[in-house]
Amino acid sequence: MSTLIPNAPPDNRSDEAKIELEYGSLQSPEFLYVSKHPAGQPLPTPVDDEPPYYVNVATLLSFLFLIIIGHIRDFFGKIFKPYDYADLIEKDGYAPWYDGFENFYVRRLKTRLDDCFARPTHGVPGRYINCFLRQRAPQLKYTYNGESTKCLNLSSYNYLGFAQSHGVCTDYALKTVEKYGTSACSPRSAAGTLDKHKECEQVIADFVGKEDSLIVSQGYGTNASVFALMVDSQCLVLSDSLNHASIRFGIRLSGAVVKPFEHNDMRILEKIIRNEIAQGQPRTHRPWKKIIIAVEGLYSMEGNLVNLPEIVALKDKYKCYLFLDEAHSIGAMGPNGRGVCDFFLVDPKKIDIMMGTFTKSFGATGGYIAADKWIIDRLRISYFNSHFGESVPPAVLGQIISSLSVIKGTMNPGEGQERLQRIAFNSRYLRLGLKRLGFIVYGADDSPVIPLLLYLPAKMPAISRKLYAKKIAVVVVGYPATPITTSRVRLCVSSALTKDDLDYVLEQFSEVGDELFMKYRKDAPRMKLEDVLKTNAEDCKRPGFV
């Protein structure tokens, strides 16, 4: 079994070699799969495997030990090293900047894991990514020598591999820059918008199946601003418990009443809807002006999909509105890459508001809101993110239009379908391989986000550093992004990766998993690496694999 990373050509090679660095060639038509949910069948509930009890106990004891040791160091540090603890000590009658426990986690744990959480990179985040070399210096800082190393990239949201320095999208973006310049201050229409903005909005609306759309220069800001225009204090928002922070922030900013419901639990959601319709608004008990159900298509920390068919059925039954955030699912899911509506064969007209971003599947920046034309016309008048924020630059518009055109097949026919089918195969292949090796993995079978559970805090820096030494770049996620006891490695699969790349990843994960005792899965027999690599390509195409 090879222990060397697949050949990474140096940057001074030809354009063909650079393209291979950014997007690997398809090795066989067998390594393709169409991402599609069987029509009329319910969404299988992902079974989140639980580790042995001793792992849970050891995790809790580890955090307890860290807390005790940290407080002891704080106590004696304030006495013997007051300079290092100036922010926590009262001085000249002024209160300290922080309470000792207020930033305890950041000072006592996260700071020592920054080499896992914030590793600087440069260049194109394609099949390979360039990571800067650095060393830990005193005062928990880093020194850089200016050099970098190439790693297989399982850390970027480059789902379809459109983040490239060569290719049809790059050529189109460059032509857009030549015509419009580098900023949106080029010749404008009377309405203050480039014709390219209007073209881009229409391309997006056609792609997602809505009448019109509005583009925004920032993905987070799209959600953070839109709820204030849709709801007020007399409206109710039913929010999935795993919704992104941008949705939660936007709801709070709007002043609407919010009721969270357990992730994908349709029984609880229906119970809340019935109760709220019966009770009405607090104090007055008047009927709610609006009831909006807010969900995501693909949940980026868990890798789960929304149960869209049942959500739509509840929405129609009780005459609610539905807000769908497709930041991670648009482009990455469905036979045509049109998100969870495409994956579940649900008519987009049944979704009232569709939101998405361009930073994941399309290799660009910003976000969009798609809906009926009268809704978008209303947003154009009062959407303060568009009025007071910067507009999307022409180069980004070119990247968005060209990548969507490639997916639809109107530009470079066949390339878009290959990208879609490659990410579908890669996602299922890597997920099944990790499961069979004995790792606990969360999420749906077709999800390109693969969370691999670590649990114990000491294993966060251990696996990150060991994989980095093997030239594999991953993202380690811990509290507060996840519950404190379920830290994880979040693998982001891309169509740019080849099967050989994934085999190398499985080989190295198997080795590191044995070394760090991370193969916690107990509900299925564990397979040898050789058997996994031999049978995985065929078995991952079967529905409901284990």
N, C-alpha and C positions, 0 to 999 in steps of 0.2 A: 504494500500500500504506500502510495507516495506521501511524503511528508513535506514536500515543497509547494509553495504557493504557485498556482498557475502562472505561466510566464507573463510578466508585466513589461512590455516594451518601454525603453527609455523615452523621454520626451523629445529627444532630438531625432527620432525616426521620421518616416514619411507620414503624410496625412492619413494613409490607410492604417498605419500602426497606431496613430493617435486615436482614430475612430474606434479601433479595437479596444483601446484603453477605456474609452468612454461608453462603448456599447458593443458587447461581445457578439460574435456571429452565431446564428442558429446552427447547432451541431447536427440536428436531425429533425425531420417533420414529426417524429414520434414525441418530441418534447413540446407539444402544443396541447392546449385544452381550452374548451369553451366554457366560460364562467356563466352558469345559468341555473336557476332554481326550477325544479319540476313544477309545471303549472298545476294548480289545485291542491298541492300537498302542503301541509303545515311546515313552518320553519322548525327544524329540530333544535331543541334546547341544548346548547353546548354543555357538556358535562365537565365541570371544573374539578379535576382530580384534586384530592386532598393528600398532603404528605402524611407520613406516619406521625403519631402523637408526639414522639420525642423531638421531632423537628419543630413543631409548634412551641413546645415547652422550651427548647433550647433558644428559639428566637426571642421569646419573651424574657428569658433570663439574660440573654445577651444585652438587650436594651436596658434592662434593669441594672446590670453591671456597669454599662456605659454611663448611665445617669448618675449612679452613686459615685463612680470615679470622677466624673466631670464636676460634680458639686464639691467633692473634696479638693480638687485642683483649684476650683474657683475660690474656695474659702482660704486656702493657704496662699494662692496667688495674689489676692488682694492685700495680704499682709507683707509678703516678701518680695513681690514684683508689682508694686502699685502702678508703675508706668505702663505695663502691658495690660492692665485692667482699668485704665483711666475712664473708659466709657461706662464702667459699672460702679464707680466710686463717687460719692458725694464730694464736691470740692468747692470751697469758698462760699458755702451756703447754697450752692446750686444743686439741684437734683441730678442724679446720674442720667446719662443718655438712655440707658436701657435698664430694665429690671434683669436680674441675674438669670431668670428662667425665660425671659421674653425671646432672646435670640440664642437660647442654649443649644438647640439642634444645629443651627448654622455654625456656631463657634466650635462645638465639641465633636461634630461628626461630619457635616457636609464639607467644611473647609479642608478636612483631611482626605476628602474624596474628589476634590475638584479636578484632579487629573482624569477622572472618569466622566464627570458631568460637563466639563467645559474644555475640551481639547481643541485648540485652534486648527483650522484647516485652510487650504487655499486651492484655487483652481476649480475645475469642473467636477461636481459630485456625481460622477457617472459610475461605471462598473468599478473603477478604482477611485480612491480619494487620497489626496495628499495631506498627511498629518505632520504638523511641525514637531520637530524634536525639541524637548525641553527637559530641564532638570529642576528638582525642588531646591530652592534656596532658603536661607534663614527667613524667619517671619512669615512662613507659609506662602512665599512668593516663588516665581519661576524665572529661570534664565533660559534664553533661546540662543542657539548658535547659528540660526538662519537656514539650517538644513531641514529637510522633510523626508518622509518615507511614504511609499505607496502601500495602501491597504485595500483589500477587498471591501467594498462599501455595502454594509448592511445597516447603515445608520441614517441615510437620507430618505426624504419623502419623494424621491425621484422615481415614482412608480412605473411610468412608461418609458423612462430613459430619455426624455426630451431635453434634459439639461446637457446639451452638447455644444462644443465649439465648432463642430463641422456638421453639415447636413442641410436638408431643405428648410428647416425652421430657422436656422442661423442665417442662411442666405436671404430668406424672406425678411427677417428682422433687420438685416443690414440694408436692404433696399428701402425699407420703411424709414430708417434713419437718414439715408441719402435724400429722401423726398421731404421728410418733415422735420429733420433735425433731431437733437438728442433730448429735447424737453417739449412739453405741451404748449410752449409759448410761440409755436410756429403759426402760420396763417390759420385763422379760426373762422368759423361761420358766424353769422349774426347772433346765434344763440350762445356763443362762447365755447363751442365744442368742436373739435376736429371732426371731419367727416370719417376719419378712421375710428373714432370712438363710436359713432353711430353704426358703422359697419360691424365693429366688434360686438356691440350689444345685440345686433340682429343675428349674428352668427351664433352667439351663445343661446339666445332664445330658441332658435331653430334646433340647436343641438339637444337642449334639455326638454323640448316639447312644450314650451310656454309661448304666450303671445309676445312678450316683450321682456327686456332685462335692463338692469342698471349696474354698471361696473363701478367698483370702488378701489382706491389705491392700496388699501390694507385689508387683509383677511380678518384679523381680530376686530378691527374697527367696524367691519360690516355688521357683525352680530351686535357689537357693543352699542351701535347707534340705531339699528332698525326697530327694536322693540319700543323705543320711546315714541315712534311715529305710528305704531299699530295699536298700542294699549295704554290705558291709564289706570288710576286707582279704582275705577269701577269695573275693571276687567280681571279675568282670572287666567293665569298661565299654568298649565299642568306640565311640569318639567321632569324628564327622565333623570333619575338620580346620578347617572354617569355623564350627563351633558357637560360639554366643554365650559371652561371658565368664562369664555367670551359670552356665551348664552346667559349664564348666571349673572354676569355683570350687566348685560343689556337689560335683563328683566328687572334687576334692582334699580337701574337708572330710570326705567319707565315709571316706577311707582306702582306697578300692578301687583295684585295679590298673587303669590306663587305657592303652588302645592306640589311638592315633589312626589313621585311615585317610584316604587321599586323597579329597577331596570327590567324592561321587557315583560313586566308582569301585567298581563291584560286583565286579569281578574281584579286586581287592586285598582287599576286605572278605571275600569268601568264602575267599580264601587264608589270611587272618589267623584266621578262625573255625576252619577245618580244623586249622591248626597249633596253636591254643590248646586245642582239644578233645583233640588228640593229646598235647600236652606237659603240660597241666594246670597247677597252681599252681607258682610258682617254688620250688625247693629240694625240696619234698615230692612234687611231681608228682601230687598228689591231684586229682580232678576239681573243677572250679570249682563253687561252690555256685550261682551264677547267672552268666549271660552276658547283658548288656543292650546292645542297640544304641541309641545316643542320636543322634537327628537332629533337624533343624528342618524345618518345612514350607516356609517361605520364608526365604531367607538375606538379611538386611537390608542387608548391605554389597555383595553381588554381584548381588542380584536373581534368583538361581537358585532353582528348585524342587527338592525332594527327589525322587529317583526312587522314589516310594513303592511302586508295584507290585512292582518287583524287590527292594526292601528287605523287603517282606512275604513274598515267595517265599523269600528266604534265611532269614528268621526262622522260617518254618514248616518249612523243610527241616532246619534244624539245631536246632530246639526252643529257640531263644533267646527273650528278651523284647525288646520294642520300646518305647522312650520317644520320644514325638513332641512337640516344642515347636512350637506353632502361634501363637506370639505375634504374628507378622505375617500369617499366612495365614487365621486364623479371622475370618470376616466379610468378608474381602476376596477370597476365592477360591471358585470353584464356583458352579453355577447357583442354589444356595440359600444361598450364603454360609457354608457349614459347613466351610470349609477345604479342605485338600488331599485328604482322604478323599472329599469331595463332588466335587472337581475331577477326581479319577482314578477315581471310582465304586468306591472300596474300602470294604468294610464296616468301620465303626469298631470292631466287635468284634474285629477282627484286630490292633488296636493295644492293647497292655496298659496303658500309661499315656499319657494325653493332657494336655498342659499348654498353657495359653494365658493371654493378658493381656487386660484390658479397656481399656487405654490407647490402643490403636490404632484399631480399627474401631468401638468402642462409645462413645467419648467419655467414658470413666469412668476409674477407677483400680483397681489391684490385679490379681490373677491367680487362676487356678483350676487344680486338678488333677481330672481326670475319669477314672474307672476302674470296675471291678467293685465292687459294694457292699462286699464283704469287705475289699478293699484300702482303700477310703475309711474304713470303720469303724476299721481299724487306724491310719490316719493321724490320725484325730480323737483317738485316745488319746495318740499320741506325737509329733505334729507340733509341734515347739517354736516354730515361727514363729507358729502360732495361739495357743499358750499364753502366750507372752511378748510378742507383738506386739499392736498395737491392732487391734480388729475393724473391719470395713468400715462406714463411717457409713451411716445410712438413706438420705440423699440419693443417695449413690453406688449403693446397692442399687436405688433407683428408676430411676436412669439405665440400669443394666444390664438390669433386667427389661423396661423399656419399649423399649429399642433392640432387644433380642432379639425382643420381641413384634412390632415393626414389620417386622423381617427375615422372621419366620415368616408374617406376614400376619394375625395375630390382632388386631393393632391397626393402624388406618389401612391396610386392604387395598390392595395395589398400590404403596404407597410404597416398601416394602422391595425389591421386585423392580426398581423403577426405579433405586434407588440402586445395587443390585448391577450392573445392566446398564450404568449410566453409568460406573462406575469401570472396568469391563471395557473399554468402548469408549475411554475417555480414556487408559487405560494403553497400549493397542495403538496408538492414534492418535499419541500423543506419541512413543512409542518408534520407530515406523516413520518419522515425520517427521524425527527427529534423525538416524537412520541414513541416510536419503536425502540429507540435507544434507551428509553427510560426516563426522559425528562417530563416534567409537568408543564404543559403548554395550554394556554387559554385561547379562546376565540373560535370563530366559525371556520369551516374547512377552506373556504374560498378567500378568506381575508388575507391581504398582503401584509398585515400587521401581525406579528407572531410574538406574543409575550411569553418568555421562558422564566419560570419562577425560581427565585433564589432563596427567599425567606431570611436566612441569617445575615446580619449586616456585614460581617467580615467577608462574605463572599461577593459583595458588590465590587470592592477594589480588586479582589483576587482574580475574578474572571475577566474584568476589563483589562487588567495589566497582562494577564497571560495570553489573552486573545490578541492584544496589541503586539505582543512579542512575536506572535505567529502571523502578523500582518493581516489581521481581521479587525475592521473598525465596527464597533457596536455601540449602542446607547444603553447605559445603565440608568434605570429609573427607580427612584425611591420616594420616600415621604418628602413633601406633602402632595406630590403628584399622584401617589398611590397610598393605600392604607399602610401604616408604618410596618406591619408584619408581612407584607407581600411585596417586597422589593423584587425587581425583575430585570432581565435583559430584554429590551424591545427590539426585535429584528424587523427591519423594514425591507421587504423583498422588492426587487426591481426586475423589469423585463430585460435590463441590460446584462444581467448575470447569466452565465451559461450553466449547463448541467455539471460540467467539470468543476466550476466554481462552487456549486452547491455541494458536490461530493467532498470537496476539500473542507468546506465549512462543517459538514457532518463529521468528517474524520477528526477534525481538531476539537469540535465540541465533545465528541465521545471521549477523546483523550483527557481533556480538561475536566469533563464531568466525572470521570473515574478518579482523577487526582484530587478533586475538591469534594468528592462525595455528594454530587448534586443530582444523581438519578433517583429521584424520590418516587417516581410513579409506581404504584402498587396494584392497580386494578387491571393490568394487562401484562402478559409475559414479555420479558425484555429480549430483544433480538441482538445478535452479533452484528458488528458493523458490516462485515462482508455480506451477510444475508440481506441487510437493509439496502445496500447499494445494488444488489443483484435484482431485487424484486420491487423496489420502490417506484420506478418509473411507470410500471404497468398498474400497480395497486393503487397509486394515488389518484388515478382517473375513475376509480369505482366510487359510487355514491356511499356516503356514510362510512368512510374508511376508519380503521382503528389502528 
